[in-house]
Amino acid sequence: MSLTPSPAAARPRRRSILTGALGATSAGFALPLVAGCSDEESTASADGERAGATRRLRGSAARDSEHLLARYDGTAKVHPALAARLRPLRDEVARHVRVLRGSESSTRAPSSKPPSPRDPRSPSRAPGPTRSGQPGGGTSPSAQPPSPDTESVPRTQQAALAALAKAERRLAAARMKALGDAPAELARLLASVAACGSAHGYLLDEHGKKATGENGTGDGNGAGGGSRSSQGAVDG
């Protein structure tokens, strides 16, 4: 009996070769596909986390502006004689709220030059509820702004103006600190709003000096002349 295999038995079957080749090819294609799906999922997860962080940062900035707006409204309520000269600054803060909430486009960056004051007889309107999904990236719908904050308003006009100036500068500094955690578009917006807040602080200091010079103690009611004389600082 011969121990040498026949030529037919020594040759591998064609079906086995084809099956092995197809299996190897399928495995080779499967590895890149699995890796590609994993990379896409990781990228989507990272994008979602960044978007969530941006929404939270923007929402926090909007709430800070709403609280500052309440400070302005409270000061005008406690010291009605200051309402006319505070209105341009107050209206700019109200616009910051709308931009940060997404109800107004941020294409026109907030200006450090406050708008011209309106007729003192016209009522000042607070921003109402807004909707998200606007250009520039909106946040969740805004609730009604806080009621006027009268509790923290000092008794004298000069002290009230100084307190507002301090609040503006503190918030501007906090926004500059937050720039490192913000994406480019939001960082530009926060930097612009912070610059506007710094300008507000300077103008409020100037108003306080004029109030002191006009009234001696800053407690008088001669706001008419103060409003006119401070207009140069507001428009400068």
C-alpha positions as CSV (number, residue, x, y, z in Angstrom):
1,M,0.0,0.0,0.0
2,S,1.5,3.4,-1.1
3,L,1.8,6.1,1.6
4,T,2.3,8.9,-1.0
5,P,-1.0,10.9,-1.4
6,S,-2.4,11.1,-4.8
7,P,-2.1,14.3,-6.7
8,A,-5.8,15.0,-6.5
9,A,-5.8,14.7,-2.7
10,A,-2.7,16.8,-2.3
11,R,-4.3,19.8,-4.1
12,P,-6.6,21.9,-1.9
13,R,-10.1,22.1,-3.0
14,R,-11.1,25.2,-5.0
15,R,-14.1,25.8,-2.8
16,S,-12.0,25.9,0.4
17,I,-9.6,28.4,-1.2
18,L,-12.5,30.7,-2.3
19,T,-14.2,30.5,1.0
20,G,-11.0,31.4,2.9
21,A,-10.3,34.3,0.6
22,L,-13.8,35.7,0.9
23,G,-13.7,35.4,4.7
24,A,-10.3,37.3,4.9
25,T,-11.6,40.0,2.6
26,S,-14.8,40.5,4.6
27,A,-12.8,40.7,7.8
28,G,-10.4,43.3,6.2
29,F,-13.3,45.5,5.2
30,A,-15.1,45.1,8.5
31,L,-12.3,46.5,10.6
32,P,-12.2,49.9,8.9
33,L,-15.9,50.2,9.0
34,V,-16.1,49.4,12.7
35,A,-13.3,51.9,13.4
36,G,-15.0,54.5,11.3
37,C,-18.3,54.1,13.1
38,S,-16.6,54.4,16.4
39,D,-14.8,57.6,15.3
40,E,-18.0,59.2,14.1
41,E,-19.8,58.4,17.4
42,S,-16.9,59.9,19.4
43,T,-17.0,63.0,17.3
44,A,-20.7,63.4,17.6
45,S,-20.5,62.9,21.4
46,A,-17.7,65.6,21.7
47,D,-19.7,68.0,19.5
48,G,-22.8,67.5,21.7
49,E,-20.8,68.2,24.8
50,R,-19.3,71.3,23.4
51,A,-22.8,72.5,22.2
52,G,-24.2,71.9,25.7
53,A,-21.4,73.8,27.4
54,T,-21.9,76.7,25.0
55,R,-25.6,76.8,25.7
56,R,-25.0,76.8,29.5
57,L,-22.3,79.6,29.2
58,R,-24.6,81.7,27.1
59,G,-27.5,81.2,29.3
60,S,-25.5,82.1,32.4
61,A,-24.3,85.3,30.6
62,A,-27.9,86.2,29.7
63,R,-29.0,85.7,33.4
64,D,-26.2,88.0,34.6
65,S,-27.4,90.7,32.2
66,E,-31.0,90.2,33.4
67,H,-29.9,90.7,37.0
68,L,-27.9,93.8,36.0
69,L,-31.0,95.1,34.2
70,A,-33.0,94.6,37.4
71,R,-30.4,96.7,39.2
72,Y,-30.9,99.5,36.7
73,D,-34.7,99.3,37.0
74,G,-34.5,99.3,40.8
75,T,-32.2,102.3,40.8
76,A,-34.5,104.3,38.5
77,K,-37.5,103.3,40.8
78,V,-35.8,104.4,44.0
79,H,-34.3,107.5,42.4
80,P,-36.7,108.7,39.7
81,A,-34.5,111.8,39.1
82,L,-31.8,109.4,37.7
83,A,-34.1,107.6,35.3
84,A,-33.5,109.8,32.3
85,R,-29.7,109.7,32.4
86,L,-29.7,105.9,33.2
87,R,-32.1,105.0,30.3
88,P,-29.5,104.8,27.5
89,L,-27.3,102.5,29.6
90,R,-30.3,100.5,30.8
91,D,-31.5,100.0,27.2
92,E,-28.1,98.8,26.1
93,V,-28.1,96.2,28.9
94,A,-31.6,95.1,27.8
95,R,-30.2,94.6,24.3
96,H,-27.4,92.4,25.7
97,V,-30.1,90.2,27.2
98,R,-31.9,89.9,23.8
99,V,-28.7,89.1,22.0
100,L,-27.5,86.5,24.5
101,R,-31.0,84.9,24.6
102,G,-31.0,84.7,20.8
103,S,-34.0,87.0,20.1
104,E,-31.8,89.5,18.3
105,S,-29.0,88.8,15.9
106,S,-25.5,89.3,17.2
107,T,-24.3,90.4,13.7
108,R,-24.3,94.0,15.0
109,A,-22.0,93.6,18.0
110,P,-23.1,95.5,21.2
111,S,-21.6,98.9,21.1
112,S,-19.7,100.5,23.9
113,K,-21.4,103.8,22.9
114,P,-24.9,103.8,24.5
115,P,-27.8,104.9,22.2
116,S,-29.2,108.4,22.5
117,P,-31.9,108.8,25.2
118,R,-35.5,108.6,24.2
119,D,-38.2,111.0,25.4
120,P,-38.3,110.7,29.2
121,R,-42.1,110.5,29.0
122,S,-42.0,107.3,26.9
123,P,-42.1,104.2,29.1
124,S,-39.1,102.0,29.2
125,R,-40.0,98.4,28.1
126,A,-38.3,95.4,29.6
127,P,-37.5,92.5,27.3
128,G,-40.2,89.8,27.2
129,P,-40.1,86.1,26.6
130,T,-38.1,85.1,23.6
131,R,-37.7,82.1,21.4
132,S,-34.5,80.1,20.7
133,G,-33.2,79.0,17.3
134,Q,-32.2,82.5,16.1
135,P,-29.0,83.3,14.2
136,G,-26.0,83.2,16.5
137,G,-27.1,80.3,18.6
138,G,-30.1,80.7,20.9
139,T,-30.6,79.4,24.3
140,S,-33.7,78.1,26.0
141,P,-36.7,80.5,26.0
142,S,-36.2,83.3,28.5
143,A,-38.5,83.8,31.4
144,Q,-39.8,87.3,32.3
145,P,-36.8,89.4,33.5
146,P,-36.4,89.8,37.3
147,S,-38.4,92.4,39.0
148,P,-36.6,95.7,39.8
149,D,-34.0,95.2,42.4
150,T,-34.7,97.9,44.9
151,E,-33.2,96.1,47.9
152,S,-29.5,96.7,46.9
153,V,-30.0,100.4,45.9
154,P,-28.2,102.9,48.2
155,R,-30.2,105.8,49.6
156,T,-28.2,108.6,47.9
157,Q,-28.0,109.2,44.2
158,Q,-24.2,109.3,44.2
159,A,-23.9,106.0,46.0
160,A,-26.5,104.5,43.8
161,L,-24.6,105.4,40.7
162,A,-21.3,104.2,42.2
163,A,-23.0,100.8,43.0
164,L,-24.2,100.4,39.4
165,A,-20.7,101.3,38.1
166,K,-19.2,98.7,40.4
167,A,-21.7,96.1,39.2
168,E,-20.9,96.8,35.6
169,R,-17.2,96.5,36.1
170,R,-17.5,93.3,38.2
171,L,-19.6,91.7,35.5
172,A,-17.3,92.9,32.7
173,A,-14.3,91.3,34.5
174,A,-16.2,88.0,35.0
175,R,-17.0,87.9,31.3
176,M,-13.4,88.4,30.3
177,K,-12.5,85.5,32.6
178,A,-15.1,83.3,30.8
179,L,-13.5,83.9,27.4
180,G,-11.2,80.9,27.7
181,D,-14.1,78.5,28.0
182,A,-16.1,80.0,25.2
183,P,-16.0,79.0,21.4
184,A,-14.8,81.7,19.1
185,E,-18.2,83.2,18.2
186,L,-19.4,83.4,21.8
187,A,-16.0,84.7,23.0
188,R,-16.3,87.6,20.5
189,L,-19.7,88.4,21.8
190,L,-18.8,88.2,25.4
191,A,-15.7,90.4,24.8
192,S,-17.9,93.0,23.1
193,V,-20.4,93.0,25.9
194,A,-17.6,93.2,28.5
195,A,-16.1,96.2,26.7
196,C,-19.6,97.9,26.7
197,G,-19.9,97.2,30.5
198,S,-16.5,98.8,31.2
199,A,-17.7,101.9,29.2
200,H,-20.9,101.9,31.3
201,G,-18.9,101.9,34.5
202,Y,-16.9,104.9,33.3
203,L,-20.0,106.8,32.3
204,L,-21.7,106.0,35.6
205,D,-18.7,107.3,37.5
206,E,-18.9,110.5,35.5
207,H,-22.6,110.8,36.3
208,G,-21.8,110.4,39.9
209,K,-19.2,113.2,39.8
210,K,-21.6,115.5,38.1
211,A,-24.4,114.7,40.6
212,T,-22.0,115.6,43.4
213,G,-20.9,118.9,41.8
214,E,-24.5,119.9,41.1
215,N,-26.1,119.0,44.4
216,G,-23.2,119.1,46.8
217,T,-24.2,115.8,48.5
218,G,-25.7,113.9,45.6
219,D,-29.1,113.8,47.3
220,G,-30.8,116.6,45.5
221,N,-33.4,116.4,42.9
222,G,-31.7,118.6,40.2
223,A,-31.5,115.8,37.7
224,G,-32.5,118.0,34.7
225,G,-29.2,119.9,34.5
226,G,-27.3,116.7,35.3
227,S,-29.0,114.8,32.5
228,R,-28.2,117.6,30.0
229,S,-24.6,118.0,31.2
230,S,-23.9,114.3,31.2
231,Q,-25.2,113.9,27.6
232,G,-21.7,114.7,26.3
233,A,-20.3,111.8,28.2
234,V,-23.0,109.4,26.9
235,D,-22.6,110.5,23.3
236,G,-18.8,110.6,23.5
